[in-house]
């Protein structure tokens, strides 16, 4: 059993053990979940080791048959693209457990059990190299999140939970149809084999087939990302979920969709991806600007952060569909950045909520006076989210903008507007909540306390990462680039008029003229 | 034709399961007369012993497969698979009924005897190799089921259920019989293989109109039995009215047997004209799924909801029949097995929860079950997730395999519409989970008893089977694959 299998199996084992723990001793359950998830995190750090030595490759591969016929294999492995997303999942699970320590006080056992099951599903999604296995993890991760929102959420939790489940399910059944179709054509569910067959022309899809398959996968992922106009489930799910649910949802679950775009849509259906490029980019840009504008007018903090997610994830899609090395690197980096900074934002909003039981911005004001530490951490997180240089989001946004500029400068201009808008809504939020006159109602019931040790312990790793990822990208970016390089290579198959630069575009146009279309 | 009509010993052995079931059914009737009032719970044990012996008999019969009684029966892998399945459903039903009948103060031997007879009829159906045997098996199974549906004779709902089931059921069997008469008139035989031979021989094949009419008439009969649109209208009323364990039984056992003969007749006898009937099945499959799922969205009675859901699932199975391929046959076999466990499980939870007189059968009554009886709720959740088709459950793999078969047969639109249908279906199953876990317990939780031992065995067994079929489907799939080829 290699390290990756261990990292994958432990949360599942933890889930099963939690189920049989006696339910009356809540602290034992909390402690067990925390220790287990920390152990998983520490172990998962070991996953990065081979990449630091060689920088590239597929590691920790396990490929054994699961079901004989139809041939379904338990094929898992790790490359530079999966690595950080797995680490993001294993890091945010203990963070979520710490965050929920006091807040979740009923049905504690089930809560932590579902959180561990969620971790299992998420890790599985990022490491599965068999399409069937991928689908299994994809759906399995849905169930615990549905319960997390539905049982421990706020007032409209049931509506939000069901909406979340149905949206994802509706998208993913079409992906299932596409997966089966591919299997019937190629005789394998294996991602590596499939891409290889497609690359070498052994498996030929007509352009219509490719387009339909691409769309089937794309819609499933776009719902999860979420891409405008499929995003409507997201504000509901985020607002109604408990803090830990929002963190896992924003930080990791949305990345499932982004990851799917990079991992499956590009290498497997390159021509279709190129054909749809302009439409998708337009939707991404609409998402960036629309998300930011809607975030600006939200009276509810969680909703504001949720819409800011729509905006930030537009950058990811823009980067992916620029088909450039920079754009793709930026997109993947942005996935991690968004996971950390938005995860932290949801956590801090959750802290505020625990103190006053209100998410309305108008109920706050001058919080920095009673809680300077909370205000400082929020300030750093907010600046990271805006994209201040030396903090993480700047790197990702910059790379995405550079990547898109190489293709079409108008896209860059439009997307950059989103960056400016993000500064507007975030700074304004900070101003209304943390500075100014201290709102009298804050300490109406209890004195408004600053962050305690536990809360700080949950926030600190994220803050450290914001700075680390902002100033020393070398730890993270090389292996991402290496993986992306391969994906870019693969996504050139059969695409004649690859547009790399403005000049390239001109050449492509000329070539089209010469060939007479 | 053979000179000697005396069946050989080997042929008798191939009929062993049915023999055992009939003997035990009759034995229970006798024992019933001998044991005093209120002391009849042990007859359930006798019934279980009978069913287990019948399962053993199935193994014995399978050890020496082949035709029996002038080729009227055919013991092949396909028949063995379905024999096992209907016997298993019988075991689950009996186990779940013991506590139920005691609670309703309707403990008696007849119930168990009727279950055994019904299972025997289903065994005959799935083994039958010609139309008259199919008809006889169907009648044995159906008539026992009509009585079971109205078993609590003082309950109005039971009466309504039995009467509807009986009237519509006999009407449908009449159609079937009429179809049999037509095909016999047209081809001069009732043996499935012979019919196929005649139909595929251009020189002697009867006119297409004649074949079409008989196939259509038989389709009506079968479609009624499997509750496929547009002949599904009876199912909600019957399932809602019948005692809950009987609903569990009806939705799994007779349905599996009906699908088995449906498939056998259309894949052997009418296979030469498959391109004519496949489009009809296509339409019926889509209509069945859609009607079942959309009607289920509106139900508040959980038995009725499960009835519509069972219509929807019949629609998925019809998709596999529409594929009319060997993999389609495998898919039907696997799905019926997975479906039997998840659906019986769900109905049995309802039977447990409904309490005396089936007072609590609305979805809202389940509010807070997740807190009061977490284990029961968790088991029901497994069944519901399997019905939705979430991976790692038998329901998912079954659905996956059905739509794989459909795509293999180039039924792209049917696949897409079917999968979207299953997403619609998720909504009403989720609603039950919502009520169980996300709502606070109400007065319906006040006098909820713990699970009876028999019920517990059924629920744990079904849940385990559901998960095993989802995680390691090869256990059944390999056998299905080997036997699906034998159909012709």
Contacts between the chains, C-beta under 8 A, distances in Angstrom:
chain1	res1	chain2	res2	distance
A	67	B	472	7.5
A	67	B	473	6.0
A	67	B	474	5.7
A	67	B	477	7.6
A	68	B	474	5.6
A	68	B	478	7.2
A	69	B	474	7.9
A	69	B	477	7.5
A	69	B	478	7.9
A	69	B	481	6.9
A	70	B	401	7.9
A	70	B	404	6.8
A	107	B	371	7.6
A	135	B	391	6.7
A	136	B	391	3.9
A	136	B	392	6.4
A	137	B	391	8.0
A	139	B	390	5.4
A	139	B	391	4.7
A	139	B	396	7.6
A	140	B	390	7.3
A	140	B	391	5.8
A	140	B	392	6.3
A	142	B	390	7.4
A	143	B	385	6.7
A	143	B	390	6.2
A	146	B	430	7.6
A	147	B	437	6.7
A	150	B	433	7.9
A	150	B	434	6.4
A	150	B	437	6.6
A	150	B	438	4.7
A	151	B	437	5.6
A	151	B	438	5.8
A	157	B	438	6.9
A	158	B	434	5.4
A	158	B	438	5.3
A	161	B	434	7.4
A	161	B	438	7.4
A	162	B	427	7.0
A	162	B	430	5.6
A	162	B	431	7.7
A	162	B	434	6.7
A	165	B	426	6.6
A	165	B	430	6.0
A	166	B	423	6.7
A	166	B	426	6.1
A	166	B	427	6.1
A	166	B	430	7.7
A	169	B	388	7.8
A	169	B	423	4.8
A	169	B	426	5.1
A	170	B	420	7.0
A	170	B	423	4.3
A	173	B	419	3.8
A	173	B	420	6.4
A	173	B	422	6.2
A	173	B	423	5.1
A	174	B	416	6.9
A	174	B	419	6.7
A	174	B	420	7.7
A	176	B	400	7.0
A	176	B	403	7.4
A	176	B	419	6.3
A	177	B	403	6.6
A	177	B	407	7.1
A	177	B	412	8.0
A	177	B	415	5.4
A	177	B	416	5.8
A	177	B	419	5.4
A	180	B	400	7.1
A	180	B	403	5.9
A	180	B	404	4.8
A	180	B	407	5.1
A	180	B	415	7.6
A	181	B	407	5.5
A	181	B	412	7.8
A	183	B	404	7.1
A	184	B	404	7.0
A	184	B	407	5.4
A	184	B	408	5.5
